[in-house]
Amino acid sequence: MSYLYGDSTPSKLEVNFVDFLGDCLDCCAHLLGSTESLRREAERGDTLRRAADADAKRLERLASAVSSAVKDVPVIQGDDHATRCAVAIVRSSSDLVRSEIEQVNAALQSELANIDVARGAERLSCEKAFETLLLQHDLPQSTRGLSLQMQPNAPYAARLRVSTPYGVAGMLELDVPSSNLYGHPLRIDRVIERLEVQGPDVGGWLHKQGTMRPQRLDKLHLTYLDLGADESSIKLRAAADGSGSGFDVLVRSEGPRVTLKRVGDREGAGEMSFDVEDPDAGSLLKLLEKLEGPAQELTSHRKALVEAHLDDRLLRDHEDPGLLVERLIKVIAPVVQEIARRSPTASELVLKRLVAGGRREEIFVTKAELRAKIDPLPPALRAVFDPLGLRETSGGRPSSVPPPLPTTTPAHGTDPATLVMARRASAPEARPAPDARPAPDARTGEPPRPASAPPRPGGAAGALEVDLANEALDSSDAPGLGVPRRN
């Protein structure tokens, strides 16, 4: 199924990427948290080793000091009592020191064993988190392979292989329902009534005489099927338990397309293969097509993760599972950015898909929901997700510009004097020059006389406070101070 972007333009997405993104972030957050725990446990182990080494060295110096002190005590010749005591002291101190060092090492090994258990549990939890993701989704840019192996009186054993170009791979066990074609051992005539190709008979094949005659394949049983991106193989045998003689069919994406090999029922029997030409090649390709359809249905019946690899190393043994997160984010970031760019609102990631009746179904997730999955991580680890552009900004669009400083009036409770001084500092051109004189009276031509005023309490400082307070009350630029204005 193909999906549309939020602006209803076509996309190349064939899966519900919005659903995948949420589960992917859950997995990535877990992997990063476990990686941090692994690092801390490793550092704790190094600290314990250094401390134990320092304790052992101090104990050894103590033993050396005791031995030196005993040697420095003069012993009179023939004083057997002092000699015996000195020897006993040195021997006793050496035994005590040795015992203490053994206890230090035993305690260290016990702590290191606990650390190994904790680190092993963290690695297993990483694999479990990755399993949860793979059971629901395919990885971006991944290729799949599928194999089915016959089991006596049981459904085929089915496994799904997943590999990526960025070093991540996994193998999943699939559940095979009894209703599926592979719920029971399969004979070829159940899918094709009559399948006949030209091939050497048994005698001619084993003696390399090359006698060709029609070979009936529809009476054989499917013992193994492998479906790959570039190559697929089919193994057919005579007996229902997979034993006996038969044929192996190899189909390639490039020529020669089909190769047939006859397999004998005796160990060491000669085997030969040859390229199959039309029309037999077409018949075998049709067989592969018939087998492939029911097999691909099993890919949605994912049961458990068999193993996962990161750079050809098992994920459960990897020292840095966080590498998987970095590579996944690098791959999905361009897709997330494109979905965000084409979504109607900046706070959501939106996709659409066509449904019956000429309607479109909208699928969306808010960026806040996605951020909530990674918010418990420390800031340094959250930075790994920055390429996704999920950070909250004004208008919902990512921005690296800091917000402007506030230019509004200070909040209620601001000191009036501070307010007035700030106003004056912000408008220096409104202040009179220091040497400015008052304008003369227009009628008399003399400078105006200062008006008399009653003395103000508190001296010059108190007068300044009252002036500033009055100016604040008179000012129309200071609303919200909670003081009534004078008329």
N, C-alpha and C positions, 0 to 999 in steps of 0.2 A: 504494500500500500504506500502510495506517495503522499507527501504532506505539503501543505502550503505554509508560507510565512504568515505572520499576523496581518500583513497588509494585503493578503490574498494573492500574492505573487508566487509562482511555482518555486519549489526548492528541490534539491537532490536528495533530501532525507527520505528514507524508506522505513524508518522506525520512529517510534514515539520518543524523540530525543529529550523532551521535557521530562518524561518519566525516568529515562535513563540518567539524566543529569542529577536528579535528586538522589537516586541510589548510588551513583558514582561518588557524590560528595560524602555520603555516609561512609562509604568504603575508604575514601581518601583520608577523611578526618581520623578514622580508626587507625589506619596505617601510620599516619604521622604521629599520633599520640603514642602508638606502640614503639615507633622508632625512637622517640624521645625517652621513653622508659628504658629501652635497650641501652641507649647512650648513658643514662644515669646509672644503671646497674653496672655497666662496664667501668665507669669512673669510680663507683663505690668499690669494685673489686681491686682496681689499681691503688686506691687509697688504703685499703686493708693490707695489701701486699707491702706497700711502703711502710706502714705502721708496724707490721710484724717484723720486717727486716730491721727497722730501727730498734725494736725491742730486743731482738736477738743480738744485735751488735752491742747494746748497752749491757746485756747480761754477760757477754763475752768479755767486755772491758772490766766488769765487776770481778769476774773470776781471775782475770789477769792482775787486777789491783790487789786482791787478797793474796795471791801467790807471791807478788812482789813484796807486800808488807811482811809476810812470814819470813821470806828470805832475808829481809833487812834486819830482823831481830837476831842479835848475836847469840850463838849457842856455844857454851863451854864444852871443850872436848871431854867426852865421857859422860855428858849429861844426856842420858838416854831418854829421860822423861820429857824433856823439852823437844828432843828430836821427834819422838813418837807423836807428841802433841802437834807439832808443826806439820808433819806428814798427814795426820788425821784432818787437820784444818783444811789443808790444800785439797785433799781427796773429797772431803765433805762439801766444800764450796763448789768443786768441779761437778760433783753429782747433782747438787741442787740447781746449779746453772743449767746443766744438761736437761734436767727434768723440766725446768721452767721453759726452756727453748722448745722442748717437745710439746708442752702444753700450748705455747704460742702458735706453733705450726698446726697443731690439731684444731685449735679454735679457728685458725685461718682457713684450713681446708673445709671445715664445717660451714663457715660463712660463704666460701666460694661455691660450695655445693648448693647452698640455698640460692645463691645468685644464678647459678646455671639453671636451676629449676625454674626460677622466675623468668629468666630470659627465654627458656624453652617454651614456657606458657605464653609469653608475649608473641613469639614467632608463630605458634599454633593459632593464636587469636588473629594474627595477620592473615594466615591462610584461610581461616574461617570467614573473615570479613570479605576476602576476595572470592571465596566460594559463594557467599550470599549474592554478590554482584553477578557472577557468571551463571548462576542458576536462573537468573531473570533476564540477562541481556548478553548480547554479543559485544565484544570490545570494538571500538572504532578501528577501521582499516584492517580488520581481522579477516583471515581466511579460515575455512572450516574443512575438516576431514572427518569421515564417518566410517567406522568399521563394525562388522557383525560377525561373531564367531558362533558356530553351531555348538549347542550343548545337548547331551543325550536326554531325551524326554523332558525338555525344558525349553523356555524361550531362548532365543539367541542372546548372547552377551553383546550389548551394544555400547560403544564408546564414541564420544565426540571429541575431536582434537581442534584446538583453537590456537592460532599463531598470529603474531603481529610483526610488522617491520621494525618496531621499536623495542624488541628484545623480551616481550612478555608472551608467555605461552601457557596453555593449560590443557588438561584432559579431564573430561567429565564422564561419569557413568550414567547411562540412560536407562530408564524403565521401559520395558517392552510389554505393553498390554496383550492379553491373550487374543483380543479382537484384531490385533495387527497381523499382517501377513507373516511377520517373523515371531509370532507368539508360539509357533510350533515348528519342528523341522520341516523344511520346504523342499518338495520335489518340483522340478522345473515345469512339468506339465500343468502345474496349477496356475502358471502365469502365461505360458505359451503351449498350445496344444501339441504342436509338432515342430520341433526344432532340429534341423538336420544340416550338417555342414560336411564338406569334403575333407577327408584327412586320412593318413595312413592307418592301416589296420594294425592290430597289436603285433602280429608276427612281423610284418613288414617294417614297423617302426623299430622294434627291438633289434632286428637284424639289419637295420639301415638300408632296406631294399627300396623304401619309399613307395610301396604299393598304395595307391589312393583309392578310397571307397567312401560312400556316405556313412557318416557317424551320427547316431541318434543321441542328442544331448538332453532331450526332454525327459528321459527316463532317469537322469542323474539327479543327485541331491546337492543343494547348495550348502557347502560347508563353511565358506568364508566369502565375505564381500567387503571390499574397501573402496570408498569413494573419496577421491582427492581432487584438488583443483586442476591438476595437470595430468593425473594418471589414476586409473581405476583398475581394479582386478577382481576376478570372479574365480572361485575354486569350486569345481563340480566333481563329485565322487559317486561311485556306484551304490555303496551301502548307506542306509539311513543314519548310521552312527559316524559317517564321515570317512570310513575306511574304504579300501578297494581302489581300483584304477579309475581314471577319469581324465579331466582336462582342466588346465588353467588358462583363463582368458585375460589378456592384458590389453587395455584400451588407453590410448594416449590422445592428448589434445592435438598433437601434431603427428604428421606421418612418419613411419607407417602407423596407421590408426589402430589396427587390430592385429594382435599376435596370439596364436594358439599353440599350446604345448600339451602334449599327451604325457600323462604320468602313469607309470606301471604300478601294479599292486605288489611287486616284490622289491625288497631292499636291494639297491644296487642295479636295478633294471635300467637300461638305457633310456634317455629322454632326449627328445628333439623338439624344436619349436620352429614355426614358420609363419610368415606374414600372410594374413588372410585377405583375399581379394573379394570384390563384389561378385555375386550377390551375398556370399556367406558373411562378409564383413557387415553388411547391412542388417542381416538377421541377428548377429551378435550385438550390434549397437541397439537394436530394438529390445533384446533381452536386458541389456543394461538399463535402458529407459524404464522397462517394466519393474525392475528391481529397485530402482532409485527412488521412485515416488513414495512407496510405503516406508522406505528407510528414512527419507527426509522428514516424514511426519513425526518420527521419534525425537527429533531435535528439540521439540517443545516439552518432552517428558524427561527433563533433567533431574537426576536423582542425587548425585553427590560428586564432589571434586576428588578425582583420583590423585592428581598431582599438579602443581603449578611451578613454573620456572621463571626466573628473572635473570637474563643473560646466561642461559645454560646452567644455572644453579638453582636448586630447589628453593622455593620461597621460604619454606620453614627453616632453612639453614642460612638464609641471607642476613648479613650484618646490617644492611641499610634498606629495609623495605620502602623507605621514603622515596627511593629512586623511581619506583613504580608510579608514585603520585606525580612526581615532576614530569614524567613522560606522558602520563594521561592528560594532565592539565595542558601541556604544550599542544597536544593533538586536538583537544576539544575546545580550546580557547577561541580559535577563529570561528567555529560554528556558533558558540554562545554569543560572541560579539555580533555576528550577522543576524541571529535571531533577535537580539536586543535592538539592533538598528532598525529592523523592519517591524517591530512590535508597536501597536498603537499607543501604549503608555510606557513611560520610561521606568516605571516601578515593576514591570512584569515582563516575563518571557512568554510569548504567545505563538502557538502553531495552530493550523487549521487542517481539517481533512474533510473530503467530500463524503456525504452520506446519501442514502436513498432519498428520492423526492426532490432533487435539486437543492438540498440543504448542505450547509457547512457546519461542522462541529468544531468548536473552539477548545483548545487544550492550553492551559496556562499554568504558570507558577509565579508567585511573587518573589522578587529578589530578597525580601525580608525573610521568607521561609528558607531560602537557600543559605542566607547568611547565618541563620540560627543553627544550621548544621555544623558550621565551622567556628562559631563564636566561642565555644568552650576552649579552643586551642589558645596557646600563648600568642601574643602579637607577632613574634618572629615566624611562627609556623603559619599563621593566617596569611602572611605575606605571599606564601606560595600560590594562593588563589587569586592574587591581584590581577593576573591576565584575564580573568573571567569578567571583570568589571562589575562586581556585585556590590561594591561599597555604596553606602547611602550618601547622596550629595543633594544640594538644593536643586529642585526640579527633577531630581532622579537621574541626572546625567553625570557621568564620571567627570571629575575635575580635580586638577592639582593646584588650583589657585586658592590661597587661604581666604577665609571670609573677611569682608571689610570691617574696620573698626566701627563701633557704634557711634552714630552722630546724633542720636536723640537726646532729649533732656534727661539728666540723671534721675534716678528713681526717687520715690517719696522718702523723706528723711534726710536728704542731702543738706549739709550745713549751708545756710544762706550766704554766709561770707565766702565760703569756697565757691559757690555757684557764681557770685558776682565777680570774684577775682578771675575765675575761668572765662567768664564772658568778656571781661576787659582784656585778658591775654589773647583771646581769639580775635579781637577787633582792635588792634593797636591804633589804626588810623582814626578811630573815633575819639581817642584821648587827646586833650589839648597839649600843645608843646610845653616843655618845662618853663620857658621864659615868656609865655603868652600873658598879656595883660588884659584886664577886663575892658571892654569897649566903653568909651566915655558916654556920659548921658547926652542924649540928642538935644535937650532943652538948655542945659547949663554949660555943656562942654567940659564938665569935670568928671573925673572917675567916680563911679558909684561908691557910696559908703557901705561897708559891710553891715548887714542887719544884726542887731543885738539879739542874743539868744541866751537863755538861762544856762547856767553852768550844768554840765552833765556829770553824773556820778562816774567814778572810776577813772578820772583823769583822761589823758589822751587816748589810752587804749580803750577805755569804755566808750569814748566818743566815736572812735573808729568802728567799734562793733555796732553801735546804734545806727551809724550812717550806712554801714554795709547791709544791716538788716532792713532798714527802711528802703534802700534801693532795691533790695531783693523783693520786697513786698510790692513796690511800685512797678517792678519790671513785668512786662507782658510775656517775657520769654521763659518764665519759670512757673509753668502750670504744675499742678499735682503736688505741691509741697504741703498741702493740708492747712494752709494759713489763709484766712479770709483777706481779700484785697481791700485796700482803702479807697474810698470814693473821693 
